[in-house]
Amino acid sequence: MFFKGPVSGLLPGARYEVAVGVEIATDTPAGCVGVGGAPGESVWIKAGVTAVEPLAVPDGSYLRMNIDVGNQSRGGSQAVVLGDIANSRSCEQASRWERKSFQGRTTPTPISVPPDGRAWLLFGADSGFESRTSIYFTRVSVTFTQI
């Protein structure tokens, strides 16, 4: 599950280091057992920036990203893992929504801006948990630093 959006106004041909931070709201407690993995610790928040529009493309009977976001707990060349969605409550406690912040982390590869001066921001979740996941993205921050 990923969100994407264009970022314009960048200097065409320039290279930028990019740091991305995210805040989510999660009601998923820590330390639970689930199908395919834990519902909190097996759902990872990722973010990145790319020069090409991120798209879901057919790969046999699956849809995969056209960019390298990694797989589950591993980041890729165009996305960094910020953390998991488990909140501060234990599995034995009643469910409660909490905000969880992931401080800005630098993406693995600097971006070279194409001639149109636009890049694509993406953020979302990559999951090993094989059941329903509920999260809200409440804030995203992005810092471009020309190098």
TORFI-323780 format. One record per atom (N, C-alpha, C): residue number from 1; atom name; x, y, z. Coordinates in Angstrom, 2 decimals. Layout:
N
ATOM     i   at        px        py        pz
ATOM   NUM   CA         X         Y         Z
...
This chain:
147
ATOM     i   at        px        py        pz
ATOM     1    N      0.85     -1.16      0.00
ATOM     1   CA      0.00      0.00      0.00
ATOM     1    C      0.90      1.23      0.00
ATOM     2    N      0.84      2.01     -1.08
ATOM     2   CA      1.67      3.19     -1.16
ATOM     2    C      0.87      4.37     -1.66
ATOM     3    N      1.23      5.54     -1.18
ATOM     3   CA      0.72      6.80     -1.70
ATOM     3    C      1.84      7.40     -2.54
ATOM     4    N      1.46      8.14     -3.57
ATOM     4   CA      2.47      8.80     -4.39
ATOM     4    C      1.97     10.19     -4.75
ATOM     5    N      2.92     11.07     -5.03
ATOM     5   CA      2.57     12.40     -5.48
ATOM     5    C      3.77     13.10     -6.07
ATOM     6    N      3.54     13.97     -7.05
ATOM     6   CA      4.66     14.68     -7.67
ATOM     6    C      5.17     15.82     -6.78
ATOM     7    N      6.46     16.07     -6.88
ATOM     7   CA      7.10     17.20     -6.23
ATOM     7    C      7.72     18.02     -7.35
ATOM     8    N      7.27     19.26     -7.50
ATOM     8   CA      7.78     20.10     -8.59
ATOM     8    C      8.64     21.22     -8.03
ATOM     9    N      9.24     21.97     -8.94
ATOM     9   CA     10.05     23.12     -8.54
ATOM     9    C     11.49     22.78     -8.23
ATOM    10    N     11.92     21.57     -8.53
ATOM    10   CA     13.31     21.20     -8.31
ATOM    10    C     14.15     21.63     -9.52
ATOM    11    N     15.43     21.80     -9.32
ATOM    11   CA     16.33     22.25    -10.37
ATOM    11    C     16.61     21.10    -11.34
ATOM    12    N     16.19     21.22    -12.61
ATOM    12   CA     16.42     20.14    -13.57
ATOM    12    C     17.91     19.80    -13.68
ATOM    13    N     18.22     18.52    -13.66
ATOM    13   CA     19.59     18.05    -13.78
ATOM    13    C     20.36     18.04    -12.47
ATOM    14    N     19.81     18.64    -11.43
ATOM    14   CA     20.51     18.68    -10.13
ATOM    14    C     20.36     17.34     -9.41
ATOM    15    N     21.29     17.11     -8.49
ATOM    15   CA     21.21     15.92     -7.62
ATOM    15    C     20.87     16.38     -6.21
ATOM    16    N     19.99     15.62     -5.57
ATOM    16   CA     19.55     15.94     -4.22
ATOM    16    C     19.64     14.71     -3.33
ATOM    17    N     20.10     14.95     -2.09
ATOM    17   CA     19.89     13.97     -1.04
ATOM    17    C     18.51     14.28     -0.48
ATOM    18    N     17.76     13.24     -0.12
ATOM    18   CA     16.40     13.44      0.32
ATOM    18    C     16.20     12.73      1.66
ATOM    19    N     15.65     13.46      2.64
ATOM    19   CA     15.29     12.87      3.93
ATOM    19    C     13.77     12.91      4.05
ATOM    20    N     13.21     11.78      4.47
ATOM    20   CA     11.76     11.64      4.58
ATOM    20    C     11.39     11.20      5.99
ATOM    21    N     10.39     11.84      6.57
ATOM    21   CA      9.84     11.45      7.86
ATOM    21    C      8.34     11.29      7.74
ATOM    22    N      7.76     10.44      8.58
ATOM    22   CA      6.34     10.15      8.51
ATOM    22    C      5.79     10.04      9.93
ATOM    23    N      4.55     10.45     10.10
ATOM    23   CA      3.82     10.19     11.33
ATOM    23    C      2.57      9.41     10.96
ATOM    24    N      2.28      8.36     11.75
ATOM    24   CA      1.08      7.56     11.52
ATOM    24    C      0.24      7.52     12.79
ATOM    25    N     -1.01      7.13     12.63
ATOM    25   CA     -1.85      6.74     13.76
ATOM    25    C     -2.06      5.24     13.62
ATOM    26    N     -1.80      4.49     14.71
ATOM    26   CA     -1.91      3.04     14.69
ATOM    26    C     -2.59      2.54     15.95
ATOM    27    N     -3.44      1.55     15.80
ATOM    27   CA     -4.05      0.90     16.96
ATOM    27    C     -3.52     -0.51     17.13
ATOM    28    N     -2.40     -0.82     16.50
ATOM    28   CA     -1.84     -2.17     16.51
ATOM    28    C     -0.83     -2.31     17.65
ATOM    29    N     -1.12     -3.17     18.63
ATOM    29   CA     -0.21     -3.35     19.76
ATOM    29    C      1.02     -4.17     19.39
ATOM    30    N      2.00     -4.14     20.26
ATOM    30   CA      3.25     -4.89     20.06
ATOM    30    C      3.13     -6.29     20.67
ATOM    31    N      3.90     -7.21     20.13
ATOM    31   CA      4.02     -8.53     20.71
ATOM    31    C      2.91     -9.50     20.40
ATOM    32    N      2.11     -9.23     19.38
ATOM    32   CA      1.02    -10.14     19.02
ATOM    32    C      1.50    -11.15     17.97
ATOM    33    N      0.78    -12.24     17.88
ATOM    33   CA      1.04    -13.26     16.88
ATOM    33    C     -0.01    -13.12     15.79
ATOM    34    N      0.40    -13.29     14.54
ATOM    34   CA     -0.55    -13.14     13.45
ATOM    34    C     -0.26    -14.08     12.29
ATOM    35    N     -1.08    -14.01     11.29
ATOM    35   CA     -0.96    -14.84     10.10
ATOM    35    C      0.17    -14.29      9.22
ATOM    36    N      1.20    -15.06      8.99
ATOM    36   CA      2.31    -14.64      8.15
ATOM    36    C      3.33    -13.77      8.87
ATOM    37    N      3.00    -13.32     10.07
ATOM    37   CA      3.87    -12.46     10.85
ATOM    37    C      3.05    -11.67     11.85
ATOM    38    N      3.73    -10.93     12.67
ATOM    38   CA      3.05    -10.12     13.68
ATOM    38    C      2.30     -8.97     13.02
ATOM    39    N      1.11     -8.62     13.52
ATOM    39   CA      0.35     -7.52     12.92
ATOM    39    C      1.01     -6.15     13.11
ATOM    40    N      1.91     -6.02     14.06
ATOM    40   CA      2.61     -4.75     14.26
ATOM    40    C      4.03     -4.77     13.76
ATOM    41    N      4.81     -5.74     14.21
ATOM    41   CA      6.23     -5.81     13.88
ATOM    41    C      6.52     -6.36     12.50
ATOM    42    N      5.50     -6.86     11.78
ATOM    42   CA      5.70     -7.36     10.42
ATOM    42    C      5.04     -6.48      9.36
ATOM    43    N      4.72     -5.25      9.76
ATOM    43   CA      4.20     -4.25      8.81
ATOM    43    C      5.13     -3.04      8.92
ATOM    44    N      5.83     -2.75      7.82
ATOM    44   CA      6.88     -1.72      7.85
ATOM    44    C      6.44     -0.50      7.07
ATOM    45    N      6.79      0.67      7.60
ATOM    45   CA      6.55      1.94      6.93
ATOM    45    C      7.79      2.27      6.12
ATOM    46    N      7.57      2.60      4.84
ATOM    46   CA      8.66      2.94      3.93
ATOM    46    C      8.37      4.27      3.26
ATOM    47    N      9.42      4.94      2.82
ATOM    47   CA      9.27      6.20      2.09
ATOM    47    C     10.44      6.36      1.14
ATOM    48    N     10.21      7.11      0.08
ATOM    48   CA     11.27      7.34     -0.88
ATOM    48    C     10.92      8.40     -1.89
ATOM    49    N     11.88      8.68     -2.76
ATOM    49   CA     11.72      9.65     -3.84
ATOM    49    C     12.36      9.05     -5.08
ATOM    50    N     11.70      9.25     -6.21
ATOM    50   CA     12.21      8.68     -7.46
ATOM    50    C     11.96      9.65     -8.61
ATOM    51    N     12.74      9.50     -9.67
ATOM    51   CA     12.58     10.36    -10.85
ATOM    51    C     11.46      9.86    -11.77
ATOM    52    N     11.05      8.61    -11.61
ATOM    52   CA      9.97      8.06    -12.43
ATOM    52    C      8.73      7.86    -11.57
ATOM    53    N      7.58      7.96    -12.18
ATOM    53   CA      6.33      7.79    -11.44
ATOM    53    C      6.21      6.36    -10.92
ATOM    54    N      6.02      6.19     -9.60
ATOM    54   CA      5.82      4.85     -9.05
ATOM    54    C      4.48      4.28     -9.51
ATOM    55    N      4.53      3.08    -10.07
ATOM    55   CA      3.31      2.43    -10.57
ATOM    55    C      3.31      0.96    -10.17
ATOM    56    N      2.10      0.43    -10.02
ATOM    56   CA      1.94     -1.02     -9.84
ATOM    56    C      1.85     -1.62    -11.24
ATOM    57    N      2.74     -2.56    -11.54
ATOM    57   CA      2.77     -3.17    -12.88
ATOM    57    C      2.56     -4.69    -12.75
ATOM    58    N      1.88     -5.29    -13.73
ATOM    58   CA      1.65     -6.74    -13.68
ATOM    58    C      2.96     -7.52    -13.76
ATOM    59    N      3.05     -8.56    -12.95
ATOM    59   CA      4.17     -9.50    -12.97
ATOM    59    C      3.55    -10.87    -12.75
ATOM    60    N      3.15    -11.51    -13.85
ATOM    60   CA      2.40    -12.76    -13.75
ATOM    60    C      1.03    -12.47    -13.15
ATOM    61    N      0.69    -13.17    -12.08
ATOM    61   CA     -0.60    -12.93    -11.43
ATOM    61    C     -0.51    -11.92    -10.29
ATOM    62    N      0.63    -11.26    -10.15
ATOM    62   CA      0.85    -10.28     -9.08
ATOM    62    C      0.98     -8.88     -9.66
ATOM    63    N      0.82     -7.90     -8.79
ATOM    63   CA      1.17     -6.51     -9.11
ATOM    63    C      2.41     -6.17     -8.29
ATOM    64    N      3.41     -5.61     -8.94
ATOM    64   CA      4.64     -5.21     -8.27
ATOM    64    C      4.94     -3.76     -8.62
ATOM    65    N      5.73     -3.12     -7.80
ATOM    65   CA      6.13     -1.74     -8.07
ATOM    65    C      7.14     -1.72     -9.21
ATOM    66    N      7.11     -0.66    -10.01
ATOM    66   CA      8.07     -0.50    -11.10
ATOM    66    C      9.39      0.10    -10.62
ATOM    67    N      9.48      0.35     -9.33
ATOM    67   CA     10.72      0.87     -8.73
ATOM    67    C     11.13     -0.06     -7.60
ATOM    68    N     12.35      0.10     -7.12
ATOM    68   CA     12.88     -0.78     -6.08
ATOM    68    C     12.58     -0.21     -4.69
ATOM    69    N     11.52     -0.74     -4.05
ATOM    69   CA     11.18     -0.34     -2.68
ATOM    69    C     11.64     -1.40     -1.67
ATOM    70    N     12.30     -2.45     -2.16
ATOM    70   CA     12.74     -3.53     -1.29
ATOM    70    C     11.60     -4.51     -1.07
ATOM    71    N     11.75     -5.35     -0.06
ATOM    71   CA     10.75     -6.35      0.25
ATOM    71    C     10.61     -6.49      1.76
ATOM    72    N      9.42     -6.24      2.25
ATOM    72   CA      9.08     -6.34      3.66
ATOM    72    C     10.05     -5.53      4.52
ATOM    73    N     10.88     -6.17      5.36
ATOM    73   CA     11.73     -5.41      6.29
ATOM    73    C     12.97     -4.82      5.63
ATOM    74    N     13.21     -5.12      4.36
ATOM    74   CA     14.38     -4.58      3.66
ATOM    74    C     13.96     -3.40      2.80
ATOM    75    N     14.75     -2.35      2.84
ATOM    75   CA     14.53     -1.23      1.94
ATOM    75    C     15.09     -1.55      0.57
ATOM    76    N     14.83     -0.68     -0.38
ATOM    76   CA     15.36     -0.84     -1.72
ATOM    76    C     16.18      0.37     -2.10
ATOM    77    N     16.60      0.44     -3.35
ATOM    77   CA     17.43      1.56     -3.79
ATOM    77    C     16.63      2.86     -3.85
ATOM    78    N     15.29      2.78     -3.84
ATOM    78   CA     14.48      3.99     -3.94
ATOM    78    C     13.52      4.17     -2.77
ATOM    79    N     13.69      3.39     -1.71
ATOM    79   CA     12.84      3.55     -0.52
ATOM    79    C     13.59      3.08      0.72
ATOM    80    N     13.39      3.78      1.81
ATOM    80   CA     14.02      3.46      3.08
ATOM    80    C     12.95      2.95      4.04
ATOM    81    N     13.32      1.98      4.88
ATOM    81   CA     12.42      1.49      5.92
ATOM    81    C     12.52      2.45      7.11
ATOM    82    N     11.37      2.98      7.55
ATOM    82   CA     11.35      3.92      8.67
ATOM    82    C     11.07      3.22     10.00
ATOM    83    N     10.38      2.10      9.97
ATOM    83   CA     10.05      1.36     11.19
ATOM    83    C      8.78      0.56     10.99
ATOM    84    N      8.29     -0.05     12.07
ATOM    84   CA      7.07     -0.85     11.99
ATOM    84    C      5.90     -0.11     12.62
ATOM    85    N      4.70     -0.70     12.52
ATOM    85   CA      3.50      0.01     12.97
ATOM    85    C      3.06     -0.33     14.39
ATOM    86    N      3.80     -1.19     15.10
ATOM    86   CA      3.42     -1.54     16.47
ATOM    86    C      3.43     -0.29     17.35
ATOM    87    N      2.38     -0.12     18.16
ATOM    87   CA      2.37      1.03     19.07
ATOM    87    C      2.93      0.63     20.44
ATOM    88    N      2.75      1.46     21.46
ATOM    88   CA      3.39      1.24     22.76
ATOM    88    C      2.63      0.26     23.65
ATOM    89    N      1.45     -0.16     23.24
ATOM    89   CA      0.64     -1.07     24.06
ATOM    89    C      1.03     -2.52     23.77
ATOM    90    N      0.84     -3.37     24.77
ATOM    90   CA      1.11     -4.80     24.57
ATOM    90    C     -0.15     -5.49     24.05
ATOM    91    N      0.05     -6.67     23.52
ATOM    91   CA     -1.04     -7.42     22.92
ATOM    91    C     -2.16     -7.71     23.92
ATOM    92    N     -1.81     -7.82     25.20
ATOM    92   CA     -2.80     -8.14     26.23
ATOM    92    C     -3.67     -6.94     26.60
ATOM    93    N     -3.26     -5.74     26.26
ATOM    93   CA     -4.01     -4.53     26.60
ATOM    93    C     -5.08     -4.25     25.55
ATOM    94    N     -6.08     -3.49     25.96
ATOM    94   CA     -7.14     -3.08     25.04
ATOM    94    C     -6.54     -2.22     23.93
ATOM    95    N     -7.11     -2.35     22.76
ATOM    95   CA     -6.65     -1.58     21.59
ATOM    95    C     -6.91     -0.10     21.81
ATOM    96    N     -5.94      0.74     21.42
ATOM    96   CA     -6.10      2.19     21.50
ATOM    96    C     -5.24      2.83     20.42
ATOM    97    N     -5.82      3.81     19.73
ATOM    97   CA     -5.08      4.53     18.69
ATOM    97    C     -4.01      5.41     19.32
ATOM    98    N     -2.83      5.39     18.73
ATOM    98   CA     -1.72      6.24     19.14
ATOM    98    C     -1.04      6.78     17.88
ATOM    99    N     -0.43      7.95     18.05
ATOM    99   CA      0.41      8.47     16.97
ATOM    99    C      1.83      7.93     17.16
ATOM   100    N      2.46      7.64     16.04
ATOM   100   CA      3.84      7.15     16.07
ATOM   100    C      4.61      7.90     15.01
ATOM   101    N      5.73      8.50     15.41
ATOM   101   CA      6.53      9.31     14.49
ATOM   101    C      7.81      8.58     14.10
ATOM   102    N      8.14      8.70     12.83
ATOM   102   CA      9.38      8.16     12.29
ATOM   102    C     10.18      9.37     11.81
ATOM   103    N     11.28      9.65     12.47
ATOM   103   CA     12.10     10.81     12.14
ATOM   103    C     12.66     10.69     10.73
ATOM   104    N     12.99     11.83     10.16
ATOM   104   CA     13.52     11.87      8.80
ATOM   104    C     14.75     10.99      8.64
ATOM   105    N     14.70     10.13      7.65
ATOM   105   CA     15.83      9.30      7.28
ATOM   105    C     16.17      9.57      5.83
ATOM   106    N     17.45      9.54      5.53
ATOM   106   CA     17.90      9.79      4.16
ATOM   106    C     17.63      8.57      3.30
ATOM   107    N     17.08      8.82      2.12
ATOM   107   CA     16.82      7.73      1.18
ATOM   107    C     18.15      7.13      0.72
ATOM   108    N     18.15      5.86      0.30
ATOM   108   CA     19.41      5.17     -0.01
ATOM   108    C     20.20      5.76     -1.17
ATOM   109    N     19.50      6.34     -2.15
ATOM   109   CA     20.16      6.83     -3.35
ATOM   109    C     19.75      8.28     -3.59
ATOM   110    N     20.72      9.19     -3.79
ATOM   110   CA     20.34     10.56     -4.17
ATOM   110    C     19.55     10.54     -5.47
ATOM   111    N     18.72     11.54     -5.66
ATOM   111   CA     17.91     11.61     -6.88
ATOM   111    C     18.53     12.60     -7.86
ATOM   112    N     18.57     12.22     -9.12
ATOM   112   CA     18.94     13.11    -10.21
ATOM   112    C     17.63     13.58    -10.85
ATOM   113    N     17.39     14.86    -10.81
ATOM   113   CA     16.12     15.41    -11.26
ATOM   113    C     16.06     15.43    -12.79
ATOM   114    N     14.96     14.91    -13.35
ATOM   114   CA     14.82     14.92    -14.80
ATOM   114    C     14.59     16.33    -15.34
ATOM   115    N     14.62     16.51    -16.67
ATOM   115   CA     14.51     17.84    -17.27
ATOM   115    C     13.23     18.61    -16.91
ATOM   116    N     12.16     17.91    -16.54
ATOM   116   CA     10.93     18.64    -16.19
ATOM   116    C     10.94     19.19    -14.76
ATOM   117    N     12.02     18.93    -13.99
ATOM   117   CA     12.14     19.48    -12.64
ATOM   117    C     11.21     18.84    -11.62
ATOM   118    N     10.72     17.63    -11.92
ATOM   118   CA      9.75     16.98    -11.05
ATOM   118    C     10.29     15.63    -10.57
ATOM   119    N     10.01     15.34     -9.31
ATOM   119   CA     10.31     14.03     -8.73
ATOM   119    C      9.01     13.48     -8.15
ATOM   120    N      9.05     12.23     -7.73
ATOM   120   CA      7.87     11.59     -7.15
ATOM   120    C      8.18     11.14     -5.73
ATOM   121    N      7.34     11.58     -4.81
ATOM   121   CA      7.41     11.15     -3.42
ATOM   121    C      6.50      9.94     -3.26
ATOM   122    N      6.96      8.95     -2.51
ATOM   122   CA      6.10      7.83     -2.18
ATOM   122    C      6.30      7.46     -0.72
ATOM   123    N      5.23      7.01     -0.09
ATOM   123   CA      5.30      6.49      1.27
ATOM   123    C      4.17      5.50      1.45
ATOM   124    N      4.38      4.53      2.33
ATOM   124   CA      3.35      3.54      2.52
ATOM   124    C      3.81      2.41      3.42
ATOM   125    N      3.12      1.28      3.31
ATOM   125   CA      3.39      0.12      4.15
ATOM   125    C      3.72     -1.09      3.29
ATOM   126    N      4.65     -1.90      3.78
ATOM   126   CA      5.02     -3.17      3.15
ATOM   126    C      4.84     -4.22      4.23
ATOM   127    N      4.06     -5.26      3.95
ATOM   127   CA      3.61     -6.13      5.01
ATOM   127    C      3.91     -7.60      4.78
ATOM   128    N      4.31     -8.28      5.87
ATOM   128   CA      4.38     -9.72      5.89
ATOM   128    C      3.15    -10.30      6.58
ATOM   129    N      2.42     -9.46      7.29
ATOM   129   CA      1.19     -9.85      7.98
ATOM   129    C      0.09    -10.04      6.93
ATOM   130    N     -0.61    -11.14      7.01
ATOM   130   CA     -1.55    -11.51      5.96
ATOM   130    C     -3.01    -11.36      6.39
ATOM   131    N     -3.33    -10.26      7.02
ATOM   131   CA     -4.72     -9.98      7.38
ATOM   131    C     -4.90     -8.46      7.37
ATOM   132    N     -6.01     -7.99      7.88
ATOM   132   CA     -6.35     -6.57      7.82
ATOM   132    C     -5.38     -5.71      8.62
ATOM   133    N     -4.98     -4.62      8.02
ATOM   133   CA     -4.12     -3.62      8.66
ATOM   133    C     -4.81     -2.27      8.56
ATOM   134    N     -4.87     -1.55      9.68
ATOM   134   CA     -5.47     -0.22      9.70
ATOM   134    C     -4.44      0.78     10.22
ATOM   135    N     -4.09      1.74      9.38
ATOM   135   CA     -3.20      2.83      9.79
ATOM   135    C     -3.66      4.10      9.09
ATOM   136    N     -3.35      5.22      9.69
ATOM   136   CA     -3.59      6.52      9.08
ATOM   136    C     -2.26      7.25      8.98
ATOM   137    N     -1.99      7.82      7.82
ATOM   137   CA     -0.82      8.67      7.67
ATOM   137    C     -1.26     10.08      8.02
ATOM   138    N     -0.69     10.64      9.08
ATOM   138   CA     -1.13     11.94      9.57
ATOM   138    C     -0.20     13.08      9.18
ATOM   139    N      1.05     12.74      8.84
ATOM   139   CA      2.01     13.79      8.47
ATOM   139    C      3.18     13.17      7.72
ATOM   140    N      3.66     13.90      6.72
ATOM   140   CA      4.86     13.50      5.98
ATOM   140    C      5.72     14.73      5.83
ATOM   141    N      7.02     14.58      6.07
ATOM   141   CA      7.95     15.69      5.85
ATOM   141    C      9.07     15.22      4.92
ATOM   142    N      9.45     16.11      4.01
ATOM   142   CA     10.49     15.79      3.03
ATOM   142    C     11.45     16.96      2.94
ATOM   143    N     12.74     16.67      2.99
ATOM   143   CA     13.76     17.70      2.85
ATOM   143    C     14.68     17.33      1.69
ATOM   144    N     14.76     18.22      0.69
ATOM   144   CA     15.66     18.04     -0.43
ATOM   144    C     16.90     18.90     -0.19
ATOM   145    N     18.09     18.32     -0.25
ATOM   145   CA     19.35     19.05     -0.06
ATOM   145    C     20.19     18.84     -1.31
ATOM   146    N     20.42     19.92     -2.05
ATOM   146   CA     21.20     19.80     -3.28
ATOM   146    C     22.63     19.42     -2.96
ATOM   147    N     23.16     18.47     -3.75
ATOM   147   CA     24.57     18.02     -3.52
ATOM   147    C     25.38     18.26     -4.78
